Amino acid sequence: MSEAQLRETIVDCVSDALSDSHEGRQKALQITKISPQNRNLLVQTDAAIPVIETLSLSILFNLSLNPDLKRSLADMETISHLNSMIFSSTCPESIRLASFLVCSLAMLDKNKAKFGVAGTIQLLVKAIAGSRVPATHHLLSSLAELVQFQGNCTVAVRSGAVQVLIQIVESTDGEDLAVLCLLARFDEGLNALRKSECDGERVEKKVHAEQGGCGGNPPPPF
């Protein structure tokens, strides 16, 4: 096969992979096993790197579904890569999958502190505040899982999460109250909510109502 034909084949594989074709992703994976020339051509192909990223993240996410693998997968190097993808990737699908993986790994309580130490909380707050990606809902889900650990709640509050979340709640008519409810379980979050320069009192009433509706114990009134 000539180089031109090979390049065309690789472009077709990448195109199929971008359309969520399982067969296309498998072909792209197979191409990287054959020769150095194929690997070089694949990397030079437009959109190849996002395909490789999403394929890798998909595999890691599937592995993380096994509870006994969550701890070993959440090493600091992996967490650092996830942080980088969430905040720096230009591929929305990579950001979405990285958020899924953070949320999945954080479901193991022993992993929550690791993400706090690695700076994931601050990055999530910045990414959510930037509203630069359509994956905001997935970022919120990851943050919600992480702030169930009180140490992470403190980090989130000090990173300005309450102000950011109040603005989101106000702009979505209260659709994203879950993270604020979790932050308000602890004194740091509740105090930040009350001191908010936004309409903190009105949002706090929504939080109280949401907590009561979920069967939780709402904080004491003013």
MODELLER restraints for C-alpha pairs under 7 A, 6 or more apart:
rsr = mdl.restraints
at = mdl.atoms
rsr.add(forms.Gaussian(group=physical.xy_distance, feature=features.Distance(at['CA:7:A'], at['CA:41:A']), mean=6.59, stdev=0.5))
rsr.add(forms.Gaussian(group=physical.xy_distance, feature=features.Distance(at['CA:10:A'], at['CA:42:A']), mean=6.33, stdev=0.5))
rsr.add(forms.Gaussian(group=physical.xy_distance, feature=features.Distance(at['CA:11:A'], at['CA:45:A']), mean=6.60, stdev=0.5))
rsr.add(forms.Gaussian(group=physical.xy_distance, feature=features.Distance(at['CA:13:A'], at['CA:24:A']), mean=5.00, stdev=0.5))
rsr.add(forms.Gaussian(group=physical.xy_distance, feature=features.Distance(at['CA:13:A'], at['CA:27:A']), mean=6.27, stdev=0.5))
rsr.add(forms.Gaussian(group=physical.xy_distance, feature=features.Distance(at['CA:13:A'], at['CA:28:A']), mean=5.82, stdev=0.5))
rsr.add(forms.Gaussian(group=physical.xy_distance, feature=features.Distance(at['CA:14:A'], at['CA:24:A']), mean=6.79, stdev=0.5))
rsr.add(forms.Gaussian(group=physical.xy_distance, feature=features.Distance(at['CA:14:A'], at['CA:28:A']), mean=6.72, stdev=0.5))
rsr.add(forms.Gaussian(group=physical.xy_distance, feature=features.Distance(at['CA:14:A'], at['CA:48:A']), mean=6.11, stdev=0.5))
rsr.add(forms.Gaussian(group=physical.xy_distance, feature=features.Distance(at['CA:16:A'], at['CA:24:A']), mean=4.75, stdev=0.5))
rsr.add(forms.Gaussian(group=physical.xy_distance, feature=features.Distance(at['CA:17:A'], at['CA:24:A']), mean=4.54, stdev=0.5))
rsr.add(forms.Gaussian(group=physical.xy_distance, feature=features.Distance(at['CA:17:A'], at['CA:25:A']), mean=4.79, stdev=0.5))
rsr.add(forms.Gaussian(group=physical.xy_distance, feature=features.Distance(at['CA:17:A'], at['CA:51:A']), mean=6.64, stdev=0.5))
rsr.add(forms.Gaussian(group=physical.xy_distance, feature=features.Distance(at['CA:18:A'], at['CA:51:A']), mean=6.47, stdev=0.5))
rsr.add(forms.Gaussian(group=physical.xy_distance, feature=features.Distance(at['CA:31:A'], at['CA:38:A']), mean=6.21, stdev=0.5))
rsr.add(forms.Gaussian(group=physical.xy_distance, feature=features.Distance(at['CA:32:A'], at['CA:38:A']), mean=6.26, stdev=0.5))
rsr.add(forms.Gaussian(group=physical.xy_distance, feature=features.Distance(at['CA:32:A'], at['CA:39:A']), mean=5.05, stdev=0.5))
rsr.add(forms.Gaussian(group=physical.xy_distance, feature=features.Distance(at['CA:42:A'], at['CA:48:A']), mean=6.33, stdev=0.5))
rsr.add(forms.Gaussian(group=physical.xy_distance, feature=features.Distance(at['CA:43:A'], at['CA:49:A']), mean=6.53, stdev=0.5))
rsr.add(forms.Gaussian(group=physical.xy_distance, feature=features.Distance(at['CA:50:A'], at['CA:91:A']), mean=6.35, stdev=0.5))
rsr.add(forms.Gaussian(group=physical.xy_distance, feature=features.Distance(at['CA:53:A'], at['CA:94:A']), mean=6.44, stdev=0.5))
rsr.add(forms.Gaussian(group=physical.xy_distance, feature=features.Distance(at['CA:54:A'], at['CA:93:A']), mean=6.80, stdev=0.5))
rsr.add(forms.Gaussian(group=physical.xy_distance, feature=features.Distance(at['CA:54:A'], at['CA:94:A']), mean=5.38, stdev=0.5))
rsr.add(forms.Gaussian(group=physical.xy_distance, feature=features.Distance(at['CA:57:A'], at['CA:97:A']), mean=6.15, stdev=0.5))
rsr.add(forms.Gaussian(group=physical.xy_distance, feature=features.Distance(at['CA:57:A'], at['CA:98:A']), mean=6.60, stdev=0.5))
rsr.add(forms.Gaussian(group=physical.xy_distance, feature=features.Distance(at['CA:58:A'], at['CA:97:A']), mean=6.83, stdev=0.5))
rsr.add(forms.Gaussian(group=physical.xy_distance, feature=features.Distance(at['CA:61:A'], at['CA:101:A']), mean=5.21, stdev=0.5))
rsr.add(forms.Gaussian(group=physical.xy_distance, feature=features.Distance(at['CA:63:A'], at['CA:69:A']), mean=6.86, stdev=0.5))
rsr.add(forms.Gaussian(group=physical.xy_distance, feature=features.Distance(at['CA:64:A'], at['CA:70:A']), mean=5.25, stdev=0.5))
rsr.add(forms.Gaussian(group=physical.xy_distance, feature=features.Distance(at['CA:64:A'], at['CA:104:A']), mean=6.41, stdev=0.5))
rsr.add(forms.Gaussian(group=physical.xy_distance, feature=features.Distance(at['CA:64:A'], at['CA:105:A']), mean=6.36, stdev=0.5))
rsr.add(forms.Gaussian(group=physical.xy_distance, feature=features.Distance(at['CA:65:A'], at['CA:104:A']), mean=6.99, stdev=0.5))
rsr.add(forms.Gaussian(group=physical.xy_distance, feature=features.Distance(at['CA:70:A'], at['CA:105:A']), mean=5.35, stdev=0.5))
rsr.add(forms.Gaussian(group=physical.xy_distance, feature=features.Distance(at['CA:70:A'], at['CA:108:A']), mean=6.75, stdev=0.5))
rsr.add(forms.Gaussian(group=physical.xy_distance, feature=features.Distance(at['CA:71:A'], at['CA:111:A']), mean=6.58, stdev=0.5))
rsr.add(forms.Gaussian(group=physical.xy_distance, feature=features.Distance(at['CA:74:A'], at['CA:105:A']), mean=6.48, stdev=0.5))
rsr.add(forms.Gaussian(group=physical.xy_distance, feature=features.Distance(at['CA:74:A'], at['CA:111:A']), mean=6.70, stdev=0.5))
rsr.add(forms.Gaussian(group=physical.xy_distance, feature=features.Distance(at['CA:79:A'], at['CA:115:A']), mean=6.94, stdev=0.5))
rsr.add(forms.Gaussian(group=physical.xy_distance, feature=features.Distance(at['CA:80:A'], at['CA:118:A']), mean=6.95, stdev=0.5))
rsr.add(forms.Gaussian(group=physical.xy_distance, feature=features.Distance(at['CA:82:A'], at['CA:98:A']), mean=5.74, stdev=0.5))
rsr.add(forms.Gaussian(group=physical.xy_distance, feature=features.Distance(at['CA:83:A'], at['CA:120:A']), mean=5.96, stdev=0.5))
rsr.add(forms.Gaussian(group=physical.xy_distance, feature=features.Distance(at['CA:83:A'], at['CA:123:A']), mean=6.93, stdev=0.5))
rsr.add(forms.Gaussian(group=physical.xy_distance, feature=features.Distance(at['CA:85:A'], at['CA:94:A']), mean=6.86, stdev=0.5))
rsr.add(forms.Gaussian(group=physical.xy_distance, feature=features.Distance(at['CA:85:A'], at['CA:95:A']), mean=6.04, stdev=0.5))
rsr.add(forms.Gaussian(group=physical.xy_distance, feature=features.Distance(at['CA:85:A'], at['CA:98:A']), mean=6.76, stdev=0.5))
rsr.add(forms.Gaussian(group=physical.xy_distance, feature=features.Distance(at['CA:86:A'], at['CA:95:A']), mean=4.93, stdev=0.5))
rsr.add(forms.Gaussian(group=physical.xy_distance, feature=features.Distance(at['CA:86:A'], at['CA:98:A']), mean=6.35, stdev=0.5))
rsr.add(forms.Gaussian(group=physical.xy_distance, feature=features.Distance(at['CA:86:A'], at['CA:99:A']), mean=7.00, stdev=0.5))
rsr.add(forms.Gaussian(group=physical.xy_distance, feature=features.Distance(at['CA:87:A'], at['CA:123:A']), mean=6.50, stdev=0.5))
rsr.add(forms.Gaussian(group=physical.xy_distance, feature=features.Distance(at['CA:87:A'], at['CA:127:A']), mean=6.14, stdev=0.5))
rsr.add(forms.Gaussian(group=physical.xy_distance, feature=features.Distance(at['CA:89:A'], at['CA:95:A']), mean=6.63, stdev=0.5))
rsr.add(forms.Gaussian(group=physical.xy_distance, feature=features.Distance(at['CA:92:A'], at['CA:133:A']), mean=6.43, stdev=0.5))
rsr.add(forms.Gaussian(group=physical.xy_distance, feature=features.Distance(at['CA:92:A'], at['CA:134:A']), mean=6.96, stdev=0.5))
rsr.add(forms.Gaussian(group=physical.xy_distance, feature=features.Distance(at['CA:92:A'], at['CA:135:A']), mean=6.78, stdev=0.5))
rsr.add(forms.Gaussian(group=physical.xy_distance, feature=features.Distance(at['CA:95:A'], at['CA:135:A']), mean=6.82, stdev=0.5))
rsr.add(forms.Gaussian(group=physical.xy_distance, feature=features.Distance(at['CA:96:A'], at['CA:135:A']), mean=5.46, stdev=0.5))
rsr.add(forms.Gaussian(group=physical.xy_distance, feature=features.Distance(at['CA:96:A'], at['CA:138:A']), mean=6.34, stdev=0.5))
rsr.add(forms.Gaussian(group=physical.xy_distance, feature=features.Distance(at['CA:99:A'], at['CA:138:A']), mean=5.89, stdev=0.5))
rsr.add(forms.Gaussian(group=physical.xy_distance, feature=features.Distance(at['CA:99:A'], at['CA:139:A']), mean=5.66, stdev=0.5))
rsr.add(forms.Gaussian(group=physical.xy_distance, feature=features.Distance(at['CA:99:A'], at['CA:142:A']), mean=6.04, stdev=0.5))
rsr.add(forms.Gaussian(group=physical.xy_distance, feature=features.Distance(at['CA:100:A'], at['CA:138:A']), mean=6.80, stdev=0.5))
rsr.add(forms.Gaussian(group=physical.xy_distance, feature=features.Distance(at['CA:102:A'], at['CA:142:A']), mean=6.11, stdev=0.5))
rsr.add(forms.Gaussian(group=physical.xy_distance, feature=features.Distance(at['CA:103:A'], at['CA:141:A']), mean=6.79, stdev=0.5))
rsr.add(forms.Gaussian(group=physical.xy_distance, feature=features.Distance(at['CA:103:A'], at['CA:142:A']), mean=4.44, stdev=0.5))
rsr.add(forms.Gaussian(group=physical.xy_distance, feature=features.Distance(at['CA:103:A'], at['CA:145:A']), mean=6.17, stdev=0.5))
rsr.add(forms.Gaussian(group=physical.xy_distance, feature=features.Distance(at['CA:105:A'], at['CA:111:A']), mean=6.70, stdev=0.5))
rsr.add(forms.Gaussian(group=physical.xy_distance, feature=features.Distance(at['CA:106:A'], at['CA:112:A']), mean=5.13, stdev=0.5))
rsr.add(forms.Gaussian(group=physical.xy_distance, feature=features.Distance(at['CA:106:A'], at['CA:145:A']), mean=6.41, stdev=0.5))
rsr.add(forms.Gaussian(group=physical.xy_distance, feature=features.Distance(at['CA:106:A'], at['CA:146:A']), mean=6.22, stdev=0.5))
rsr.add(forms.Gaussian(group=physical.xy_distance, feature=features.Distance(at['CA:107:A'], at['CA:145:A']), mean=6.75, stdev=0.5))
rsr.add(forms.Gaussian(group=physical.xy_distance, feature=features.Distance(at['CA:112:A'], at['CA:146:A']), mean=5.67, stdev=0.5))
rsr.add(forms.Gaussian(group=physical.xy_distance, feature=features.Distance(at['CA:112:A'], at['CA:149:A']), mean=6.68, stdev=0.5))
rsr.add(forms.Gaussian(group=physical.xy_distance, feature=features.Distance(at['CA:116:A'], at['CA:152:A']), mean=5.58, stdev=0.5))
rsr.add(forms.Gaussian(group=physical.xy_distance, feature=features.Distance(at['CA:121:A'], at['CA:143:A']), mean=6.83, stdev=0.5))
rsr.add(forms.Gaussian(group=physical.xy_distance, feature=features.Distance(at['CA:121:A'], at['CA:155:A']), mean=6.89, stdev=0.5))
rsr.add(forms.Gaussian(group=physical.xy_distance, feature=features.Distance(at['CA:121:A'], at['CA:156:A']), mean=5.97, stdev=0.5))
rsr.add(forms.Gaussian(group=physical.xy_distance, feature=features.Distance(at['CA:122:A'], at['CA:156:A']), mean=6.60, stdev=0.5))
rsr.add(forms.Gaussian(group=physical.xy_distance, feature=features.Distance(at['CA:122:A'], at['CA:159:A']), mean=5.86, stdev=0.5))
rsr.add(forms.Gaussian(group=physical.xy_distance, feature=features.Distance(at['CA:124:A'], at['CA:139:A']), mean=6.39, stdev=0.5))
rsr.add(forms.Gaussian(group=physical.xy_distance, feature=features.Distance(at['CA:124:A'], at['CA:143:A']), mean=6.72, stdev=0.5))
rsr.add(forms.Gaussian(group=physical.xy_distance, feature=features.Distance(at['CA:125:A'], at['CA:161:A']), mean=5.82, stdev=0.5))
rsr.add(forms.Gaussian(group=physical.xy_distance, feature=features.Distance(at['CA:128:A'], at['CA:136:A']), mean=5.82, stdev=0.5))
rsr.add(forms.Gaussian(group=physical.xy_distance, feature=features.Distance(at['CA:128:A'], at['CA:139:A']), mean=6.74, stdev=0.5))
rsr.add(forms.Gaussian(group=physical.xy_distance, feature=features.Distance(at['CA:129:A'], at['CA:164:A']), mean=5.78, stdev=0.5))
rsr.add(forms.Gaussian(group=physical.xy_distance, feature=features.Distance(at['CA:144:A'], at['CA:179:A']), mean=4.97, stdev=0.5))
rsr.add(forms.Gaussian(group=physical.xy_distance, feature=features.Distance(at['CA:146:A'], at['CA:152:A']), mean=6.40, stdev=0.5))
rsr.add(forms.Gaussian(group=physical.xy_distance, feature=features.Distance(at['CA:147:A'], at['CA:153:A']), mean=4.54, stdev=0.5))
rsr.add(forms.Gaussian(group=physical.xy_distance, feature=features.Distance(at['CA:147:A'], at['CA:182:A']), mean=6.89, stdev=0.5))
rsr.add(forms.Gaussian(group=physical.xy_distance, feature=features.Distance(at['CA:147:A'], at['CA:183:A']), mean=6.86, stdev=0.5))
rsr.add(forms.Gaussian(group=physical.xy_distance, feature=features.Distance(at['CA:148:A'], at['CA:182:A']), mean=6.54, stdev=0.5))
rsr.add(forms.Gaussian(group=physical.xy_distance, feature=features.Distance(at['CA:153:A'], at['CA:183:A']), mean=6.01, stdev=0.5))
rsr.add(forms.Gaussian(group=physical.xy_distance, feature=features.Distance(at['CA:154:A'], at['CA:188:A']), mean=6.28, stdev=0.5))
rsr.add(forms.Gaussian(group=physical.xy_distance, feature=features.Distance(at['CA:157:A'], at['CA:188:A']), mean=6.78, stdev=0.5))
rsr.add(forms.Gaussian(group=physical.xy_distance, feature=features.Distance(at['CA:157:A'], at['CA:189:A']), mean=6.03, stdev=0.5))
rsr.add(forms.Gaussian(group=physical.xy_distance, feature=features.Distance(at['CA:162:A'], at['CA:180:A']), mean=6.92, stdev=0.5))
rsr.add(forms.Gaussian(group=physical.xy_distance, feature=features.Distance(at['CA:162:A'], at['CA:192:A']), mean=6.60, stdev=0.5))
rsr.add(forms.Gaussian(group=physical.xy_distance, feature=features.Distance(at['CA:162:A'], at['CA:193:A']), mean=6.25, stdev=0.5))
rsr.add(forms.Gaussian(group=physical.xy_distance, feature=features.Distance(at['CA:163:A'], at['CA:196:A']), mean=6.55, stdev=0.5))
rsr.add(forms.Gaussian(group=physical.xy_distance, feature=features.Distance(at['CA:165:A'], at['CA:180:A']), mean=6.74, stdev=0.5))
rsr.add(forms.Gaussian(group=physical.xy_distance, feature=features.Distance(at['CA:166:A'], at['CA:203:A']), mean=6.96, stdev=0.5))
rsr.add(forms.Gaussian(group=physical.xy_distance, feature=features.Distance(at['CA:169:A'], at['CA:175:A']), mean=6.25, stdev=0.5))
rsr.add(forms.Gaussian(group=physical.xy_distance, feature=features.Distance(at['CA:169:A'], at['CA:176:A']), mean=5.55, stdev=0.5))
rsr.add(forms.Gaussian(group=physical.xy_distance, feature=features.Distance(at['CA:169:A'], at['CA:177:A']), mean=6.32, stdev=0.5))
rsr.add(forms.Gaussian(group=physical.xy_distance, feature=features.Distance(at['CA:177:A'], at['CA:207:A']), mean=6.65, stdev=0.5))
rsr.add(forms.Gaussian(group=physical.xy_distance, feature=features.Distance(at['CA:180:A'], at['CA:207:A']), mean=6.99, stdev=0.5))
rsr.add(forms.Gaussian(group=physical.xy_distance, feature=features.Distance(at['CA:181:A'], at['CA:207:A']), mean=5.62, stdev=0.5))
rsr.add(forms.Gaussian(group=physical.xy_distance, feature=features.Distance(at['CA:181:A'], at['CA:211:A']), mean=6.52, stdev=0.5))
rsr.add(forms.Gaussian(group=physical.xy_distance, feature=features.Distance(at['CA:183:A'], at['CA:189:A']), mean=4.66, stdev=0.5))
rsr.add(forms.Gaussian(group=physical.xy_distance, feature=features.Distance(at['CA:183:A'], at['CA:190:A']), mean=6.92, stdev=0.5))
rsr.add(forms.Gaussian(group=physical.xy_distance, feature=features.Distance(at['CA:184:A'], at['CA:190:A']), mean=4.37, stdev=0.5))
rsr.add(forms.Gaussian(group=physical.xy_distance, feature=features.Distance(at['CA:193:A'], at['CA:200:A']), mean=5.53, stdev=0.5))
rsr.add(forms.Gaussian(group=physical.xy_distance, feature=features.Distance(at['CA:193:A'], at['CA:204:A']), mean=6.81, stdev=0.5))
rsr.add(forms.Gaussian(group=physical.xy_distance, feature=features.Distance(at['CA:194:A'], at['CA:200:A']), mean=5.59, stdev=0.5))
rsr.add(forms.Gaussian(group=physical.xy_distance, feature=features.Distance(at['CA:194:A'], at['CA:201:A']), mean=6.29, stdev=0.5))
rsr.add(forms.Gaussian(group=physical.xy_distance, feature=features.Distance(at['CA:208:A'], at['CA:218:A']), mean=5.34, stdev=0.5))
rsr.add(forms.Gaussian(group=physical.xy_distance, feature=features.Distance(at['CA:211:A'], at['CA:217:A']), mean=6.60, stdev=0.5))
rsr.add(forms.Gaussian(group=physical.xy_distance, feature=features.Distance(at['CA:211:A'], at['CA:218:A']), mean=5.73, stdev=0.5))
rsr.add(forms.Gaussian(group=physical.xy_distance, feature=features.Distance(at['CA:212:A'], at['CA:218:A']), mean=6.14, stdev=0.5))
